[in-house]
């Protein structure tokens, strides 16, 4: 698929972390007919965007533990005519899909679960042999507001992103790539708005570096450990 189309499809206008996901999908050459699972799908923005890429011959399982998320995803998919999006209420630890998928994806999920490694293994078990996982998690304390570190005390593992490559390796997956990106800004704009949505505090004109988002691309080449 054309790179510009990826940018359009995953525009997610308020998503300041859009670029690393686009990069990961380009590297995997995600395209028509793929079967994917978006774990911790929330309101379904990513699931619907993935459905546009995989087309009518593909399938997207949008999984979330919150039943309200299932309804929100179903509504979002219906509004744009994406019947290939199937919303499921399940926890990441107890993931049971109707079929094996080509790609399992999650973002900002492992930081909140009790056992991140259990979720990674469940995702790997849901992927076909030689299928892929894309996982994106933050290193919260590396973010800065006017030079001061950020924190997210409500998260169980606020710096889980720093451990992702090791966790993937320990699960028996092949680590294909890993990198970190951190949106930055000062004054009004999407970065400030995103931070305010997290903290309920307007950062004003202070310089901001959002928590780096670590992206790992992993391949299932053997049994899950």
VENRALIN-V374140 format. One record per residue. N is the residue number from 1. SS is DSSP state (H for helix, E for strand, - for the rest). OMEGA is omega as a letter, one per 30 degrees, with the letter a starting at -180 (999 if undefined). D_CENTER is the distance of its C-alpha to the mean C-alpha in Angstrom with 1 decimal. Layout:
# VENRALIN-V374140
n->N ss->SS omega->OMEGA d_center->D_CENTER
n->N ss->SS omega->OMEGA d_center->D_CENTER
This chain:
# VENRALIN-V374140
n->1 ss->- omega->a d_center->20.4
n->2 ss->- omega->a d_center->21.5
n->3 ss->H omega->a d_center->19.3
n->4 ss->H omega->l d_center->20.4
n->5 ss->H omega->l d_center->19.2
n->6 ss->H omega->a d_center->15.6
n->7 ss->H omega->l d_center->15.9
n->8 ss->H omega->a d_center->17.5
n->9 ss->H omega->a d_center->15.2
n->10 ss->- omega->l d_center->12.0
n->11 ss->- omega->l d_center->14.3
n->12 ss->- omega->a d_center->12.8
n->13 ss->- omega->a d_center->15.7
n->14 ss->- omega->a d_center->14.7
n->15 ss->- omega->a d_center->11.4
n->16 ss->- omega->l d_center->12.7
n->17 ss->- omega->a d_center->9.6
n->18 ss->H omega->a d_center->9.8
n->19 ss->H omega->a d_center->11.7
n->20 ss->H omega->l d_center->9.8
n->21 ss->H omega->l d_center->7.5
n->22 ss->H omega->a d_center->10.9
n->23 ss->H omega->a d_center->12.5
n->24 ss->H omega->a d_center->10.6
n->25 ss->H omega->l d_center->11.3
n->26 ss->H omega->a d_center->14.8
n->27 ss->H omega->l d_center->15.5
n->28 ss->H omega->a d_center->14.9
n->29 ss->- omega->l d_center->16.9
n->30 ss->- omega->a d_center->14.9
n->31 ss->- omega->a d_center->17.7
n->32 ss->- omega->l d_center->20.0
n->33 ss->- omega->a d_center->20.2
n->34 ss->- omega->l d_center->16.9
n->35 ss->E omega->a d_center->15.8
n->36 ss->E omega->l d_center->12.1
n->37 ss->E omega->l d_center->10.4
n->38 ss->E omega->a d_center->7.3
n->39 ss->E omega->a d_center->7.7
n->40 ss->- omega->a d_center->8.0
n->41 ss->- omega->l d_center->8.2
n->42 ss->- omega->a d_center->10.3
n->43 ss->- omega->l d_center->12.5
n->44 ss->- omega->a d_center->11.0
n->45 ss->H omega->a d_center->10.6
n->46 ss->H omega->a d_center->7.8
n->47 ss->H omega->a d_center->9.8
n->48 ss->H omega->l d_center->13.0
n->49 ss->H omega->l d_center->12.2
n->50 ss->H omega->l d_center->11.4
n->51 ss->H omega->l d_center->14.7
n->52 ss->H omega->a d_center->16.5
n->53 ss->H omega->a d_center->15.9
n->54 ss->H omega->l d_center->16.8
n->55 ss->- omega->a d_center->19.8
n->56 ss->- omega->a d_center->22.1
n->57 ss->- omega->l d_center->22.5
n->58 ss->- omega->l d_center->18.8
n->59 ss->E omega->l d_center->17.0
n->60 ss->E omega->l d_center->13.7
n->61 ss->E omega->l d_center->13.4
n->62 ss->E omega->a d_center->11.5
n->63 ss->E omega->l d_center->11.8
n->64 ss->E omega->a d_center->12.3
n->65 ss->- omega->a d_center->15.1
n->66 ss->- omega->l d_center->16.5
n->67 ss->H omega->l d_center->19.0
n->68 ss->H omega->l d_center->18.8
n->69 ss->H omega->l d_center->15.2
n->70 ss->H omega->a d_center->16.6
n->71 ss->H omega->a d_center->19.3
n->72 ss->H omega->l d_center->17.2
n->73 ss->H omega->a d_center->15.1
n->74 ss->H omega->l d_center->18.4
n->75 ss->H omega->a d_center->20.1
n->76 ss->H omega->a d_center->17.5
n->77 ss->H omega->a d_center->17.8
n->78 ss->H omega->a d_center->21.5
n->79 ss->H omega->l d_center->22.0
n->80 ss->- omega->l d_center->21.1
n->81 ss->- omega->a d_center->22.6
n->82 ss->- omega->a d_center->19.6
n->83 ss->- omega->l d_center->21.2
n->84 ss->- omega->l d_center->19.0
n->85 ss->E omega->a d_center->16.2
n->86 ss->E omega->a d_center->17.1
n->87 ss->E omega->a d_center->16.0
n->88 ss->E omega->l d_center->16.5
n->89 ss->E omega->l d_center->17.1
n->90 ss->- omega->l d_center->16.3
n->91 ss->- omega->l d_center->15.1
n->92 ss->- omega->a d_center->12.8
n->93 ss->- omega->a d_center->16.0
n->94 ss->- omega->a d_center->18.0
n->95 ss->- omega->l d_center->15.9
n->96 ss->- omega->a d_center->18.5
n->97 ss->- omega->l d_center->17.8
n->98 ss->- omega->a d_center->20.9
n->99 ss->- omega->l d_center->20.4
n->100 ss->- omega->a d_center->18.7
n->101 ss->E omega->l d_center->15.9
n->102 ss->E omega->a d_center->15.4
n->103 ss->E omega->l d_center->11.6
n->104 ss->E omega->a d_center->9.3
n->105 ss->E omega->l d_center->5.6
n->106 ss->E omega->l d_center->3.6
n->107 ss->E omega->a d_center->2.7
n->108 ss->- omega->l d_center->6.3
n->109 ss->- omega->a d_center->7.6
n->110 ss->- omega->a d_center->9.9
n->111 ss->- omega->a d_center->11.7
n->112 ss->- omega->a d_center->13.1
n->113 ss->- omega->a d_center->14.2
n->114 ss->- omega->a d_center->17.7
n->115 ss->- omega->l d_center->17.2
n->116 ss->H omega->a d_center->14.0
n->117 ss->H omega->l d_center->15.8
n->118 ss->H omega->l d_center->16.7
n->119 ss->H omega->l d_center->13.2
n->120 ss->H omega->l d_center->12.6
n->121 ss->H omega->l d_center->16.0
n->122 ss->H omega->l d_center->15.5
n->123 ss->H omega->l d_center->12.5
n->124 ss->H omega->l d_center->14.9
n->125 ss->H omega->a d_center->17.7
n->126 ss->- omega->a d_center->16.1
n->127 ss->E omega->l d_center->15.8
n->128 ss->E omega->l d_center->19.1
n->129 ss->E omega->a d_center->21.1
n->130 ss->E omega->l d_center->19.9
n->131 ss->E omega->a d_center->16.5
n->132 ss->E omega->l d_center->13.2
n->133 ss->E omega->l d_center->10.2
n->134 ss->E omega->a d_center->7.3
n->135 ss->E omega->a d_center->5.9
n->136 ss->E omega->a d_center->5.2
n->137 ss->E omega->a d_center->7.7
n->138 ss->E omega->l d_center->10.7
n->139 ss->E omega->a d_center->14.3
n->140 ss->H omega->a d_center->15.6
n->141 ss->H omega->l d_center->19.2
n->142 ss->H omega->l d_center->19.1
n->143 ss->- omega->a d_center->18.6
n->144 ss->E omega->l d_center->22.0
n->145 ss->E omega->a d_center->23.9
n->146 ss->- omega->l d_center->27.3
n->147 ss->- omega->a d_center->27.0
n->148 ss->E omega->a d_center->26.4
n->149 ss->E omega->l d_center->23.4
n->150 ss->- omega->l d_center->20.8
n->151 ss->- omega->l d_center->20.2
n->152 ss->- omega->a d_center->18.2
n->153 ss->- omega->l d_center->20.7
n->154 ss->- omega->a d_center->19.0
n->155 ss->- omega->l d_center->16.2
n->156 ss->- omega->a d_center->17.3
n->157 ss->- omega->a d_center->15.8
n->158 ss->- omega->l d_center->15.3
n->159 ss->- omega->a d_center->15.5
n->160 ss->H omega->l d_center->13.5
n->161 ss->H omega->a d_center->12.0
n->162 ss->H omega->a d_center->15.6
n->163 ss->H omega->a d_center->15.9
n->164 ss->H omega->a d_center->13.0
n->165 ss->H omega->l d_center->15.4
n->166 ss->H omega->a d_center->18.0
n->167 ss->H omega->l d_center->16.1
n->168 ss->H omega->l d_center->15.1
n->169 ss->H omega->a d_center->18.7
n->170 ss->H omega->l d_center->20.2
n->171 ss->- omega->l d_center->18.5
n->172 ss->- omega->l d_center->20.5
n->173 ss->- omega->l d_center->17.8
n->174 ss->E omega->l d_center->18.7
n->175 ss->E omega->a d_center->16.8
n->176 ss->E omega->a d_center->16.8
n->177 ss->E omega->l d_center->15.4
n->178 ss->E omega->l d_center->13.9
n->179 ss->E omega->l d_center->14.1
n->180 ss->E omega->l d_center->13.5
n->181 ss->E omega->a d_center->13.7
n->182 ss->- omega->l d_center->15.0
n->183 ss->- omega->a d_center->15.9
n->184 ss->E omega->l d_center->19.5
n->185 ss->E omega->l d_center->22.2
n->186 ss->E omega->a d_center->25.4
n->187 ss->- omega->a d_center->26.8
n->188 ss->- omega->l d_center->25.6
n->189 ss->- omega->a d_center->22.5
n->190 ss->H omega->a d_center->18.8
n->191 ss->H omega->l d_center->18.1
n->192 ss->H omega->l d_center->20.9
n->193 ss->H omega->l d_center->19.8
n->194 ss->H omega->l d_center->16.2
n->195 ss->H omega->l d_center->18.0
n->196 ss->H omega->l d_center->20.5
n->197 ss->H omega->l d_center->18.0
n->198 ss->H omega->a d_center->16.9
n->199 ss->H omega->a d_center->20.4
n->200 ss->- omega->l d_center->22.7
n->201 ss->- omega->l d_center->24.7
n->202 ss->- omega->a d_center->25.5
n->203 ss->- omega->l d_center->25.4
n->204 ss->- omega->a d_center->28.1
n->205 ss->- omega->a d_center->28.9
n->206 ss->- omega->l d_center->27.7
n->207 ss->E omega->a d_center->25.7
n->208 ss->E omega->l d_center->22.1
n->209 ss->E omega->l d_center->19.6
n->210 ss->- omega->l d_center->16.2
n->211 ss->- omega->l d_center->14.7
n->212 ss->E omega->l d_center->13.6
n->213 ss->E omega->l d_center->10.0
n->214 ss->E omega->l d_center->10.4
n->215 ss->E omega->l d_center->8.7
n->216 ss->E omega->l d_center->10.4
n->217 ss->E omega->a d_center->11.4
n->218 ss->E omega->l d_center->13.5
n->219 ss->E omega->l d_center->16.1
n->220 ss->- omega->a d_center->17.9
n->221 ss->- omega->a d_center->21.5
n->222 ss->- omega->a d_center->23.3
n->223 ss->- omega->l d_center->23.4
n->224 ss->- omega->a d_center->20.8
n->225 ss->- omega->999 d_center->22.6
